[in-house]
Amino acid sequence: MFAKIVLAASVLAFLTGVGISFVTPPGQGSMSPAAVASRPYVLCETGRRVHCVVDGDTLWSDGVKVRVADIDTPEVSEPECASEAALGAKATVRLLQLVNAGEFQMRAWQGRDEDRYGRKLRVLIRGGKSLGDTLVSEGLARTWSGRRQSWC
């Protein structure tokens, strides 16, 4: 079942991809606190990850692993139950749609640049609104409370 969801998401990524490039402010590097991302993303696969979505709250942007800092989504790699796996797959597909819908900014998380796993902590913003908030409003994520909670 999960393989079918991943395949459907891959097709969706292909159909929704847009041909624009990654832009950063001059002299600030690819993960500056206000980097603008607009290059099309795909679902991450095994091997080298450069510009892809891992799950509902993690992506790679130009070779840098980014944790969407303002939300928590269900796990897809090690879900605790079937409902978590299903909701996590939906959140992954939706994040892929959102990041491919046009340019967005990656803004630094308040007071912390990286998490304990070395992922950059960023809030994804388009038109003044958090893409994470969109996932929350659609029931695919929770606002980050500072700790993980069970989805089962």
C-alpha positions in Angstrom: 0.0 0.0 0.0 2.7 2.5 1.0 4.6 1.8 -2.3 1.4 2.7 -4.2 1.2 6.0 -2.3 4.9 6.7 -3.0 4.4 6.0 -6.7 1.3 8.3 -6.8 3.3 11.0 -5.1 6.1 10.6 -7.6 3.7 11.0 -10.5 2.2 14.1 -8.7 5.7 15.6 -8.3 6.3 15.1 -12.0 3.0 16.7 -13.0 3.3 19.7 -10.5 6.9 20.5 -11.0 7.7 24.0 -12.2 10.9 25.1 -14.1 12.3 27.8 -11.9 15.6 28.1 -10.1 16.8 28.4 -6.5 17.6 31.9 -5.6 19.5 33.2 -2.6 20.3 36.8 -1.5 23.7 37.9 -2.8 26.6 36.8 -0.7 24.5 34.8 1.8 24.9 31.1 0.7 22.1 28.6 0.0 20.8 28.3 3.6 20.8 31.9 4.7 18.0 32.6 7.2 15.9 34.2 4.4 16.8 32.0 1.4 14.2 31.9 -1.3 13.4 28.4 -2.7 11.6 28.0 -6.0 13.2 25.1 -7.9 11.0 22.0 -8.3 11.1 19.3 -5.7 10.6 15.6 -6.1 10.1 12.8 -3.5 13.4 11.7 -2.0 14.6 8.3 -3.0 17.6 6.3 -1.7 21.0 7.6 -2.7 22.1 11.2 -2.9 19.5 13.7 -1.9 19.7 17.2 -3.3 16.3 18.9 -3.8 13.5 16.6 -2.6 10.8 16.1 0.0 11.5 13.4 2.7 8.2 13.6 4.6 5.7 16.1 5.7 8.2 18.2 7.7 11.6 17.4 6.2 13.1 18.2 2.8 16.5 18.7 1.1 17.1 22.0 -0.5 20.2 22.3 -2.7 21.9 19.5 -0.8 21.0 20.9 2.7 18.6 18.9 4.9 15.9 21.2 6.3 13.4 20.5 9.1 10.2 22.5 8.8 10.5 24.1 12.2 7.0 25.3 13.0 5.2 21.9 12.6 5.2 18.2 13.4 3.8 15.7 11.0 3.2 11.9 11.3 6.2 9.6 10.6 6.4 7.7 7.4 9.7 5.9 7.9 8.8 4.3 11.3 5.1 4.9 12.0 3.6 3.6 15.2 0.4 2.5 13.6 -1.4 2.3 10.2 -3.3 5.5 10.6 0.0 7.4 11.3 1.5 5.9 8.1 -1.5 6.9 6.0 -1.6 10.5 7.4 2.1 10.8 7.1 1.9 9.8 3.4 -0.8 12.5 2.8 1.3 15.1 4.6 4.3 14.2 2.4 2.4 14.5 -0.8 0.8 17.8 0.4 4.2 19.3 1.3 5.5 18.4 -2.1 2.5 20.2 -3.7 3.0 23.2 -1.5 6.7 23.6 -2.2 6.1 23.2 -5.9 3.3 25.7 -6.1 5.7 28.6 -6.5 8.5 30.6 -4.7 8.7 30.6 -1.0 11.2 31.8 1.6 13.0 29.7 4.2 13.2 31.8 7.4 15.4 30.8 10.4 13.7 29.4 13.5 13.7 31.7 16.5 17.1 31.5 18.2 18.2 28.1 16.7 19.8 27.4 13.4 19.9 23.6 13.6 18.3 20.7 15.4 20.3 17.9 17.2 20.4 15.9 13.9 22.2 18.8 12.1 19.1 19.7 10.0 18.6 23.4 9.3 15.5 24.7 11.2 13.4 26.8 8.8 9.9 28.1 8.5 8.6 28.0 4.9 6.8 31.2 4.0 4.8 32.2 0.9 2.8 35.4 0.7 3.4 36.1 4.4 1.9 32.8 5.4 3.6 29.7 6.8 3.3 26.6 4.6 3.3 24.7 7.9 0.2 26.5 9.0 -1.5 25.3 5.8 -0.7 21.7 6.7 -2.0 22.3 10.2 -5.3 23.9 8.9 -5.7 20.8 6.6 -5.3 18.4 9.6 -2.0 17.0 8.2 0.3 18.5 10.9 0.4 19.9 14.4 1.9 23.2 15.4 5.3 22.4 16.9 5.0 22.4 20.7 8.7 21.6 21.5 8.2 17.8 21.6 6.8 15.0 19.5 3.4 13.6 20.3 1.9 10.3 19.3 -0.3 10.2 16.1 -1.9 6.9 17.1 
